[in-house]
Amino acid sequence: MSRNILLDSGPLGLVTQPRISPEVLGMNRWLLERLSSGDAVFVPAIIYYELRRELLRAQKTAGLARLDAFVQIDSSRYWLSFA
């Protein structure tokens, strides 16, 4: 049974983190398992905006690039509303 999964800013930050750590590796492993099992992963617009704003403030260009790439991989991943 596939599920729809909404990423909050914490997990999304780990998925798009360019530095490797055990926590980042664990999150990426979990995400790959979810996608491989047929689950759909969505990024709510407000979460995308929140993380993007923080990455811009901190001038983390690699993180920004990874965030944009993650959302653009699947055009349905960016979720605008709960309606």
MARBA-3410 file (N, C-alpha, C, O; in Angstrom, 1 decimal):
83
0.8,-1.2,0.0,0.0,0.0,0.0,0.9,1.2,0.0,1.7,1.4,0.9 ~ 0.7,2.1,-1.0,1.6,3.3,-1.1,0.9,4.4,-0.2,-0.3,4.4,0.0 ~ 1.8,5.3,0.2,1.4,6.4,1.1,1.8,7.7,0.5,2.8,7.8,-0.3 ~ 1.1,8.8,0.9,1.6,10.1,0.5,2.3,10.7,1.8,1.8,10.7,2.9 ~ 3.5,11.1,1.6,4.4,11.6,2.7,4.7,13.1,2.4,5.2,13.5,1.4
4.4,13.9,3.5,4.8,15.3,3.4,6.0,15.5,4.2,6.1,15.1,5.4 ~ 7.0,16.2,3.6,8.3,16.4,4.4,8.2,17.7,5.1,7.7,18.8,4.5 ~ 8.5,17.7,6.4,8.7,19.0,7.2,10.0,19.5,6.9,10.9,18.9,6.2 ~ 10.3,20.7,7.5,11.6,21.4,7.2,12.8,20.6,7.7,13.9,20.7,7.1 ~ 12.7,19.9,8.8,13.8,19.2,9.4,14.2,18.0,8.4,15.4,18.0,8.0
13.3,17.1,8.1,13.7,16.1,7.2,14.1,16.6,5.8,15.1,16.1,5.2 ~ 13.4,17.6,5.3,13.8,18.2,4.0,15.2,18.8,4.1,16.0,18.7,3.1 ~ 15.5,19.4,5.2,16.9,20.0,5.3,17.9,18.9,5.3,19.0,19.1,4.8 ~ 17.6,17.8,5.9,18.6,16.6,5.9,18.7,16.1,4.5,19.8,15.7,4.1 ~ 17.6,15.9,3.8,17.7,15.4,2.4,18.5,16.3,1.5,19.2,15.8,0.6
18.5,17.6,1.7,19.2,18.5,0.8,20.5,19.0,1.4,21.2,19.8,0.8 ~ 20.9,18.4,2.5,22.2,18.8,3.1,23.4,18.3,2.3,23.4,17.1,2.1 ~ 24.3,19.1,1.9,25.4,18.7,1.1,26.5,17.9,1.9,27.3,17.1,1.4 ~ 26.6,18.2,3.2,27.6,17.6,4.1,27.0,16.2,4.5,25.9,16.0,4.8 ~ 27.9,15.2,4.5,27.6,13.9,4.9,27.7,13.7,6.4,28.8,14.0,7.0
26.7,13.1,7.0,26.8,12.7,8.4,25.9,11.5,8.5,25.1,11.1,7.6 ~ 26.0,10.8,9.7,25.1,9.6,9.9,23.7,9.9,9.8,22.9,9.1,9.2 ~ 23.3,11.1,10.3,21.9,11.5,10.2,21.4,11.8,8.8,20.3,11.4,8.4 ~ 22.3,12.4,8.0,22.0,12.7,6.6,21.9,11.4,5.8,20.9,11.2,5.0 ~ 22.8,10.5,6.0,22.8,9.2,5.4,21.5,8.4,5.7,20.9,7.8,4.9
21.2,8.4,7.0,20.0,7.7,7.4,18.7,8.3,6.8,17.8,7.5,6.4 ~ 18.6,9.6,6.7,17.4,10.2,6.1,17.3,9.9,4.6,16.3,9.6,4.1 ~ 18.5,10.0,3.9,18.5,9.7,2.5,18.1,8.2,2.3,17.5,7.9,1.3 ~ 18.6,7.3,3.1,18.3,5.9,3.0,16.8,5.7,3.2,16.2,5.0,2.4 ~ 16.2,6.3,4.2,14.8,6.2,4.5,14.0,6.7,3.3,13.0,6.1,2.8
14.4,7.9,2.7,13.7,8.5,1.6,13.8,7.5,0.4,12.7,7.3,-0.3 ~ 14.9,7.0,0.1,15.0,6.0,-1.0,14.2,4.8,-0.8,13.5,4.3,-1.8 ~ 14.1,4.3,0.4,13.2,3.2,0.7,11.8,3.5,0.5,11.0,2.7,-0.1 ~ 11.4,4.7,0.9,10.0,5.1,0.7,9.6,5.2,-0.8,8.6,4.7,-1.2 ~ 10.5,5.9,-1.6,10.3,6.0,-3.0,10.3,4.7,-3.7,9.5,4.5,-4.6
11.2,3.8,-3.3,11.3,2.5,-3.9,10.0,1.6,-3.6,9.6,0.8,-4.4 ~ 9.4,1.9,-2.5,8.2,1.1,-2.2,6.9,1.7,-2.8,5.8,1.2,-2.6 ~ 7.1,2.8,-3.6,5.9,3.4,-4.3,5.3,4.5,-3.5,4.3,5.0,-4.0 ~ 5.8,4.9,-2.4,5.2,6.1,-1.7,5.5,7.4,-2.5,6.5,7.5,-3.2 ~ 4.6,8.3,-2.4,4.8,9.6,-3.0,5.3,10.6,-1.9,4.7,10.6,-0.8
6.3,11.4,-2.2,6.9,12.3,-1.3,6.6,13.7,-1.8,6.9,14.1,-3.0 ~ 6.0,14.6,-0.9,5.7,15.9,-1.3,6.4,16.9,-0.4,6.7,16.7,0.8 ~ 6.6,18.1,-1.0,7.2,19.2,-0.2,6.1,20.3,-0.2,5.9,21.0,-1.2 ~ 5.5,20.6,0.9,4.5,21.7,1.0,5.2,23.0,0.7,6.3,23.3,1.1 ~ 4.5,23.9,0.0,5.1,25.2,-0.4,5.6,26.0,0.7,6.7,26.6,0.6
4.9,26.0,1.9,5.4,26.8,3.0,6.7,26.2,3.6,7.5,27.0,4.0 ~ 6.8,24.9,3.5,8.1,24.3,4.0,9.2,24.6,3.1,10.3,24.9,3.5 ~ 9.0,24.5,1.8,10.0,24.9,0.8,10.4,26.3,1.0,11.6,26.6,1.0 ~ 9.4,27.2,1.1,9.8,28.7,1.4,10.6,28.9,2.6,11.5,29.6,2.6 ~ 10.2,28.2,3.7,10.9,28.3,5.0,12.3,27.9,4.9,13.2,28.6,5.4
12.6,26.7,4.3,13.9,26.2,4.2,14.7,27.1,3.2,15.9,27.4,3.5 ~ 14.1,27.5,2.1,14.8,28.3,1.1,15.2,29.6,1.7,16.3,30.1,1.5 ~ 14.3,30.2,2.5,14.7,31.5,3.1,15.9,31.4,4.1,16.7,32.3,4.1 ~ 15.9,30.3,4.8,17.0,30.1,5.7,18.3,29.9,5.0,19.4,30.4,5.4 ~ 18.3,29.1,3.9,19.5,28.8,3.1,20.0,30.1,2.5,21.2,30.3,2.4
19.1,30.9,2.0,19.5,32.2,1.4,20.1,33.1,2.5,21.2,33.7,2.2 ~ 19.5,33.2,3.7,20.0,34.0,4.7,21.5,33.6,5.1,22.3,34.4,5.3 ~ 21.7,32.3,5.2,23.0,31.7,5.6,23.9,31.6,4.4,25.1,31.2,4.6 ~ 23.5,32.0,3.2,24.3,32.0,2.0,24.9,30.6,1.7,26.0,30.4,1.4 ~ 24.0,29.6,1.8,24.4,28.2,1.6,23.9,27.8,0.2,22.9,27.2,0.0
24.7,28.2,-0.8,24.4,28.0,-2.2,24.3,26.5,-2.6,23.5,26.1,-3.4 ~ 25.1,25.7,-2.0,25.1,24.2,-2.3,23.7,23.6,-1.8,23.1,22.8,-2.5 ~ 23.3,24.0,-0.6,22.1,23.6,-0.1,20.9,24.0,-0.9,19.9,23.3,-1.2 ~ 21.0,25.3,-1.4,19.9,25.9,-2.3,19.8,25.1,-3.5,18.7,24.7,-4.0 ~ 20.9,24.8,-4.1,20.9,24.0,-5.4,20.3,22.6,-5.2,19.6,22.1,-6.0
20.7,22.0,-4.1,20.1,20.6,-3.8,18.6,20.7,-3.5,17.9,19.8,-3.9 ~ 18.2,21.7,-2.8,16.8,21.9,-2.5,16.0,22.0,-3.8,15.0,21.3,-4.1 ~ 16.4,22.9,-4.7,15.8,23.1,-6.0,15.8,21.9,-6.8,14.8,21.5,-7.5 ~ 16.9,21.2,-6.9,17.0,19.9,-7.6,16.0,18.9,-7.1,15.4,18.2,-7.9 ~ 15.9,18.8,-5.8,15.1,17.8,-5.2,13.6,18.0,-5.6,12.9,17.1,-5.9
13.2,19.3,-5.5,11.8,19.6,-5.8,11.6,19.5,-7.3,10.5,19.1,-7.7 ~ 12.5,19.8,-8.2,12.3,19.8,-9.6,12.4,18.4,-10.2,12.0,18.2,-11.4 ~ 13.0,17.4,-9.5,13.1,16.0,-10.0,11.7,15.5,-10.4,11.6,14.8,-11.4 ~ 10.7,15.8,-9.6,9.3,15.3,-9.9,8.4,16.6,-9.8,8.3,17.2,-8.7 ~ 7.8,16.9,-10.9,7.0,18.2,-11.0,5.9,18.2,-10.0,5.3,19.2,-9.7
5.4,17.0,-9.6,4.3,16.9,-8.7,4.7,17.0,-7.2,3.9,16.9,-6.3 ~ 6.0,17.0,-7.0,6.5,17.0,-5.6,6.2,18.3,-4.8,6.0,18.2,-3.6 ~ 6.2,19.4,-5.5,5.9,20.7,-4.9,4.4,20.8,-4.7,3.7,20.8,-5.6 ~ 4.0,20.9,-3.4,2.6,20.8,-3.1,2.2,22.2,-2.6,2.6,22.7,-1.6 ~ 1.2,22.8,-3.4,0.8,24.1,-3.1,-0.3,24.3,-2.0,-0.3,25.3,-1.3
-1.1,23.3,-1.8,-2.2,23.4,-0.8,-2.7,22.1,-0.3,-2.3,21.0,-0.8 ~ -3.5,22.2,0.7,-4.1,21.0,1.3,-5.4,20.7,0.8,-6.1,19.8,1.3 ~ -5.9,21.5,-0.2,-7.3,21.3,-0.7,-7.3,20.1,-1.6,-8.4,19.8,-2.2
END
